[in-house]
Amino acid sequence: MDKIEQLLMELTNANGVPGFEDEVAEVMAKNAYAADEITYDKLGSVICRKTGSADSPRIMIAGHLDEIGFMVTQITEEGYVKFTPLGGWWGHVALAQRVIIKTSKGDILGVVGSKPPHILKEDERKKVLDIDDMFIDIGVTPKTDVKKLGIRVGDPIVPVAEFTKMHDPKVYLNKAFDNRIGVAAAVAVINALKGSKHPNTVYGVGTVQEEVGLRGAGTAAYMVDPDIAFVADVSLAVDGPGSEKSNKARMGTGPSINVLDGSMIPNRRLRDMIIDIAEKEKIPYHLSAMPRGGTDGGRIHISRSGVPCIYVGIATRYIHSHTSIMHRDDFENLVKLLVAVIKKLDAKTVKSLCKR
């Protein structure tokens, strides 16, 4: 297993739902070996600084540390656990999946359950089951003393999954590629710049609580005060059955350069510059749009007096589920593209991107 695989495995196997990202933050900080300094904002976002030949312009690459998960809201008299989502879940994706409840006394394994189909009414069979009607079965019996297990309201709940290579060894399967891909990209760019000249200072940032409102992006951007920002995140792969065939956001086609998301229209000059560099360097890419849903760019681009910002990523299948799929070549080309762009971002170029 090489460094890229090791990094992606460690980041995705780590657990970190919104508000509980400490384990992932430690993995990020440990792997950013080329950073000159690692600091944290007061919400817990990780900020890895790599100084080039000039203190400015300040270039921010943001990927969010948190993954979707749940939180305990109630323990019933029978010992079943009720929960609420942390991030966006579709009910049918959550149902029947294994989860871990992270308690002060250790991990408790459970499975998301509901009423058996045999006793559902006809109209209930036709609709998506609401998460409020689900529960987590931790295997209790009438003799189980649930209080001794240490489960409390407010405990985080994480999906059970493990980093796996599929039949194609460049295709990876695991939870939390949304958005440990972006965190890994920020780390890989910082490390790739070791020993290289770049006319700026780069900040690789792992933000917290993106899935519940882009919260860490706001505080981290205020602390970094970037001149330019890249949001590295997953994009939606639309290459499965039933997908729109004209859409080029397919796994294995290089990084996505996103022309908009639901929270941000990118700086058009920065967008065009990235496209030009990708074509000059013969880095495969595709253009993508995500009108529904937002990214950390929604907060970063309106920080202080405004930040030229763009969202780049890789097409990933089955995000916001227990298992998603990515292609390693897409990740490597994303890192290559970001490094190539960063090396062009001197003070004069950055100033031209902000010109009106």
C-alpha positions in Angstrom: 0.0 0.0 0.0 1.5 3.3 -1.1 1.2 6.8 0.5 -1.9 7.8 -1.4 -3.8 4.6 -0.5 -2.6 4.8 3.1 -3.8 8.4 3.4 -7.2 7.7 2.0 -7.6 4.6 4.1 -6.6 6.3 7.3 -8.9 9.3 6.7 -12.0 7.3 5.6 -11.7 4.6 8.3 -11.5 7.3 11.0 -14.8 8.4 12.5 -15.9 12.0 12.6 -19.5 13.1 12.4 -20.2 16.8 12.7 -19.0 18.2 16.0 -16.9 15.1 16.7 -14.1 15.4 14.1 -11.1 15.1 16.5 -10.0 11.6 15.3 -10.0 12.8 11.6 -8.2 16.0 12.5 -5.4 14.0 14.1 -5.0 11.9 11.0 -4.8 15.0 8.8 -2.3 16.7 11.0 -0.1 13.6 11.2 0.0 13.2 7.5 0.7 16.8 6.5 4.4 16.3 7.0 5.5 19.2 4.7 3.5 21.8 6.6 5.6 24.6 8.3 2.9 25.1 10.9 -0.3 23.4 12.0 -2.9 25.4 14.0 -6.6 25.2 14.8 -9.5 27.6 14.8 -11.8 27.6 17.9 -14.3 25.2 16.3 -11.6 22.6 15.6 -10.8 23.1 12.0 -7.2 22.1 11.1 -5.0 24.7 9.3 -1.7 23.5 7.7 0.5 26.3 6.4 3.1 25.8 3.7 5.2 29.0 3.1 6.6 29.6 -0.4 8.7 32.4 -1.7 6.2 35.0 -0.5 3.9 35.4 2.5 1.1 36.5 0.1 -1.0 35.8 -1.8 -2.6 33.4 0.7 -4.1 30.4 -1.0 -6.6 28.2 0.8 -7.5 24.6 -0.1 -10.5 23.5 2.0 -11.8 20.0 2.5 -14.3 19.2 5.3 -13.4 16.7 8.0 -16.9 15.6 8.9 -19.0 12.8 7.5 -22.7 12.3 7.7 -23.9 10.3 10.7 -26.4 10.4 13.6 -26.8 11.4 17.2 -28.6 9.6 20.0 -31.8 11.4 21.1 -33.6 8.8 23.2 -33.2 5.4 24.8 -36.5 3.6 25.1 -37.6 1.6 28.1 -36.9 -1.6 26.1 -33.4 -0.4 25.3 -33.8 0.7 21.7 -32.0 3.8 20.6 -33.8 6.6 18.8 -31.6 9.0 16.7 -31.5 12.1 14.6 -29.5 12.7 11.4 -26.3 14.7 11.3 -26.2 15.7 7.6 -28.5 14.7 4.8 -29.8 11.1 4.8 -32.4 9.5 2.6 -34.4 7.1 4.8 -34.0 4.0 2.5 -30.2 4.4 2.5 -30.0 4.4 6.4 -32.4 1.5 6.9 -30.9 -1.9 7.9 -27.3 -0.6 8.0 -24.9 -1.4 10.8 -23.7 1.5 13.0 -21.4 2.2 15.9 -22.6 4.3 18.9 -19.5 6.1 20.3 -20.0 6.1 24.1 -17.8 7.2 27.0 -17.4 3.5 27.8 -16.5 2.3 24.3 -18.2 1.5 21.0 -21.6 -0.2 20.9 -22.6 -2.0 17.7 -26.1 -1.7 16.5 -28.3 -2.0 13.4 -30.9 0.5 12.1 -34.3 -1.2 12.4 -38.0 -0.6 11.8 -41.3 -2.3 11.8 -41.1 -5.6 9.7 -42.7 -5.4 6.3 -45.2 -8.1 7.2 -47.1 -5.7 9.5 -46.8 -2.5 7.4 -50.1 -1.1 6.1 -50.5 -0.9 2.4 -49.9 2.9 2.3 -46.8 2.5 4.5 -45.3 0.1 2.0 -45.4 2.8 -0.8 -43.5 5.6 0.9 -40.0 6.2 2.1 -39.7 5.4 5.7 -39.1 8.5 7.8 -36.0 8.4 10.0 -38.1 9.4 13.0 -39.8 6.0 12.6 -36.5 4.1 12.8 -34.5 2.9 15.8 -31.2 1.3 16.5 -31.3 -2.3 17.8 -28.2 -2.9 19.9 -29.2 -6.5 20.6 -30.8 -6.0 24.0 -32.8 -8.7 25.8 -35.0 -8.4 28.9 -31.9 -9.2 31.0 -29.8 -6.4 29.5 -29.0 -3.4 31.8 -28.7 -0.7 29.2 -27.6 1.9 31.7 -24.3 -0.1 32.2 -23.5 0.3 28.5 -23.0 4.0 28.9 -25.1 5.2 26.1 -26.3 8.8 26.6 -28.4 11.3 24.7 -26.0 13.3 22.5 -23.6 10.4 21.7 -22.5 10.3 18.1 -23.4 7.4 15.8 -21.2 6.5 12.8 -21.6 4.1 9.9 -19.8 0.8 9.9 -17.6 0.5 6.8 -14.0 -0.3 5.8 -11.6 0.9 3.1 -11.6 -1.7 0.3 -10.1 -2.0 -3.1 -12.6 -3.4 -5.7 -11.8 -5.7 -8.6 -10.0 -2.8 -10.3 -7.3 -1.9 -7.8 -7.6 1.8 -8.6 -11.3 1.8 -7.6 -11.9 2.4 -3.8 -14.9 1.7 -1.7 -15.6 3.2 1.8 -17.7 5.6 3.8 -16.8 9.2 4.2 -15.2 9.9 0.8 -17.5 12.9 1.3 -15.3 14.6 2.1 -12.1 12.9 3.2 -11.3 13.1 -0.5 -11.0 16.9 -0.1 -9.0 16.6 3.1 -6.7 14.1 1.4 -6.3 16.5 -1.5 -5.3 19.4 0.8 -2.7 17.2 2.5 -1.4 15.8 -0.8 -1.0 19.3 -2.3 0.9 20.6 0.8 3.2 17.6 0.7 3.7 17.8 -3.1 4.9 21.4 -2.7 7.8 20.3 -0.5 11.0 21.4 -2.2 9.1 23.2 -5.0 8.9 26.9 -5.7 5.5 28.6 -5.3 5.1 32.4 -5.2 2.6 32.4 -2.3 1.7 30.8 1.0 -0.7 27.8 0.9 -3.1 26.8 3.6 -4.4 23.2 3.6 -7.5 23.3 5.7 -9.7 20.6 7.2 -13.0 22.3 8.1 -15.5 21.0 10.7 -19.3 20.8 10.6 -19.8 21.3 6.9 -22.7 18.8 6.7 -24.7 20.8 9.2 -24.3 24.3 7.8 -20.7 25.0 6.5 -19.8 26.2 10.0 -16.1 25.5 10.1 -15.6 27.1 6.7 -16.7 30.4 8.1 -14.4 30.5 11.1 -11.4 29.0 9.2 -11.7 31.4 6.3 -11.8 34.3 8.8 -8.7 33.0 10.5 -6.7 32.3 7.2 -8.0 35.5 5.4 -7.2 34.0 2.0 -6.7 35.9 -1.2 -7.9 32.8 -3.3 -9.7 29.7 -2.2 -10.3 26.2 -3.6 -13.0 24.0 -2.1 -12.0 20.4 -2.7 -15.1 18.2 -2.4 -16.8 15.3 -4.1 -19.0 15.9 -7.1 -22.0 13.7 -8.1 -21.1 10.8 -10.4 -24.0 10.4 -12.9 -22.8 7.3 -14.7 -25.1 4.6 -13.3 -28.4 3.2 -14.7 -31.0 5.9 -15.0 -28.5 8.8 -15.0 -28.4 11.5 -17.6 -26.1 10.2 -20.4 -25.2 13.7 -21.6 -23.7 14.6 -18.3 -19.9 14.2 -18.3 -19.5 13.9 -14.5 -18.4 10.3 -14.6 -16.0 8.4 -12.5 -12.6 8.1 -14.2 -12.8 11.3 -16.3 -10.6 13.5 -14.2 -11.4 16.2 -11.7 -14.7 18.2 -11.8 -14.5 21.9 -12.3 -17.8 23.1 -11.0 -19.5 26.1 -12.6 -21.9 26.5 -9.7 -23.3 24.9 -6.6 -26.3 25.8 -4.6 -24.3 28.1 -2.3 -21.8 29.8 -4.7 -21.1 30.9 -8.3 -17.3 30.7 -8.7 -15.0 33.5 -9.7 -15.2 33.3 -13.5 -11.6 34.4 -14.1 -10.3 31.7 -11.7 -12.6 29.1 -13.4 -11.2 30.0 -16.8 -7.6 30.0 -15.6 -8.1 26.5 -14.2 -9.6 25.2 -17.4 -6.7 26.7 -19.4 -4.1 25.2 -17.2 -5.8 21.7 -17.3 -5.8 21.8 -21.1 -2.2 23.1 -21.3 -0.9 20.4 -18.9 -3.1 17.7 -20.6 -4.9 17.0 -17.3 -8.3 15.4 -18.0 -11.3 17.2 -16.5 -15.0 17.8 -16.9 -17.3 20.7 -16.1 -20.1 20.1 -13.6 -22.9 21.9 -11.9 -24.7 21.1 -8.6 -27.6 23.5 -8.3 -29.0 21.6 -5.3 -26.7 21.4 -2.3 -23.8 23.6 -1.2 -20.2 23.4 -0.3 -17.8 25.2 2.0 -17.4 27.7 -0.7 -20.8 29.1 0.3 -19.1 30.6 3.4 -15.6 31.1 2.2 -16.4 33.3 -0.8 -18.3 35.8 1.3 -15.7 35.9 4.1 -14.5 39.4 5.1 -14.5 41.5 1.9 -15.0 38.5 -0.4 -12.7 35.7 -1.7 -12.3 34.5 -5.3 -13.3 30.9 -4.9 -14.1 27.8 -6.9 -15.3 24.2 -6.1 -13.3 21.4 -7.6 -13.6 17.7 -6.9 -13.9 14.2 -8.3 -17.0 12.4 -9.4 -18.0 9.9 -6.6 -20.8 7.4 -6.5 -23.3 6.9 -3.7 -22.3 9.9 -1.5 -24.4 10.4 1.6 -24.5 6.7 2.2 -22.5 4.1 4.2 -20.5 3.2 1.1 -19.3 5.4 -1.8 -16.9 4.7 -4.7 -14.1 6.7 -6.2 -11.3 6.3 -8.8 -7.7 6.9 -7.7 -6.7 8.4 -11.1 -9.3 11.2 -10.5 -7.8 12.0 -7.2 -4.2 12.1 -8.5 -5.3 14.4 -11.4 -7.1 16.7 -9.0 -3.9 17.1 -6.9 -1.8 17.6 -10.1 -4.2 20.3 -11.3 -4.2 22.1 -7.9 -0.4 22.1 -7.7 -0.1 23.4 -11.3 -2.6 26.3 -10.6 -1.0 27.2 -7.3 2.4 27.6 -8.9 0.9 30.2 -11.2 -0.7 32.3 -8.5 1.7 35.1 -7.8 0.5 38.5 -6.6 0.0 40.0 -10.1 -2.1 37.0 -11.2 -4.2 37.0 -8.1 -4.9 40.7 -8.5 -6.0 40.2 -12.0 -8.6 37.6 -10.9 -10.3 40.2 -8.7 -10.3 43.0 -11.3 -13.7 44.5 -12.2 
